[in-house]
Amino acid sequence: MTTTRRLAAILAADAAGYSRLIGSDEAGTLGRLKTVRAEVIDPAITTHHGRLVKTTGDGLLVEFGSVVDALHAATEIQAGMAEQNAPLPKDERIEFRMGLNVGDVVVEDGDIFGDGVNVAARLEGLAMPGSICVSARVQEDAAGKVDLAFEDLGDQQLKNIVRPVRVYRVRDIATPAKASAFAGRPGPPLPDKPSIAVLPFANMSGDPEQEYFADGMVEEIITALSRIRWLFVIARNSSFTYKGQVVNVKQVGRELGVRYVLEGSVRKAGNRVRITAQLIDAVTGAHLWADRFDGSLEDIFELQDSVAVSVAGVIEPTLLANEIRRSGPSSTNSSQAERRTRASIPGRDLGAAGCCLERLEPSRWDCINALQRETAR
């Protein structure tokens, strides 16, 4: 028996709803899994220098020598799975949840053990079908080396892991099938005024009952944003077509014809809930704002109302400032105008902003004037 220690990136994955799939169509599910292994999983592992440690029927454990290789393999597998699943009904799709960690492992007769492996397995349990959750160390090691964005899910207390683990979700996983479908179908043009879509918030608690709370939270935010008269808000029915999907924000913006996208997540611990939200420019991919809100579930409606009002209250001046920033030339004068504009807008009142916009390009005056007129009503 040979035992060694080494540092490794560990990828844990399992098929969500595997028992249900086997129960409804055992032969078909096993056949699709075999095809997926041969056409998607094994090629990605080989290409990125991974070693398949073991399979467990519906799951697998893979070891990589670097975080970058592990992330490339994981995202390729998820993108390939999305392409495989595209023509299938939702209840027949095989979707993997993935967890990725880096740490010291014990290697014994080809198998790997240790805290690093345990954390990877628990991260996989936090991931939604089709998504990837990673530890803070993975996110730090990958920073600047991979073209991926990460959503901070905060510290998580993982089962049988003594210390809390900072967890991130990989965002904007490229999906070849969606990309090719979109290439032949141009989305609607951006409207004349600022536009936003609020995507369904991810339920990170694993409690199905929180789906109702998360959906209700999004509906309240959409309603609050719709009261901003100069803002074009996408209807709930359109944005909720992305529920349960790992989405590319830029692609969502193109498909819905909006410049801004708000996304977030909901996590429950006991009688407490944490709501995180982030506002993204869907054209550039830039993060404009992010925050979190904690509250008690004793009065759900009061909590939803409070968060919705707070989010709308922050988004309104943030979007206005970004629209003004986009309107000005990239010069010192523009920066001075932006600072003066910010200083002159008390809350939602734009009445004093007119004197600060004199250096903006004439082509954008119509938009700014429209915003002023709407707010002044």
Salt bridges, closest charged atoms under 4 A:
ASP14 OD2 - ARG97 NH2 3.02
ASP42 OD1 - ARG37 NE 3.02
GLU63 OE2 - ARG6 NE 2.59
GLU63 OE1 - ARG51 NH2 2.88
GLU76 OE2 - HIS48 NE2 2.73
ASP104 OD2 - ARG5 NH1 2.75
ASP111 OD2 - LYS54 NZ 3.47
ASP115 OD2 - ARG163 NH1 3.00
GLU124 OE2 - ARG97 NE 3.93
GLU151 OE1 - ARG169 NH2 2.41
ASP152 OD2 - ARG166 NH2 2.69
ASP155 OD1 - ARG166 NH1 3.56
ASP172 OD1 - ARG171 NH1 3.28
ASP207 OD2 - LYS268 NZ 3.54
GLU211 OE1 - LYS243 NZ 2.78
ASP215 OD1 - LYS243 NZ 2.97
GLU219 OE2 - ARG236 NE 2.56
GLU263 OE2 - ARG171 NH1 3.21
ASP281 OD2 - ARG259 NH1 3.35
ASP294 OD1 - ARG274 NE 2.76
GLU316 OE1 - ARG348 NE 3.29
GLU323 OE1 - ARG326 NH2 2.85
GLU323 OE1 - ARG364 NH2 2.93
GLU338 OE2 - ARG325 NE 3.02
GLU338 OE2 - ARG342 NE 3.30
GLU358 OE2 - ARG340 NH1 3.99
GLU358 OE2 - ARG359 NH1 3.89
GLU374 OE1 - ARG377 NH1 3.33
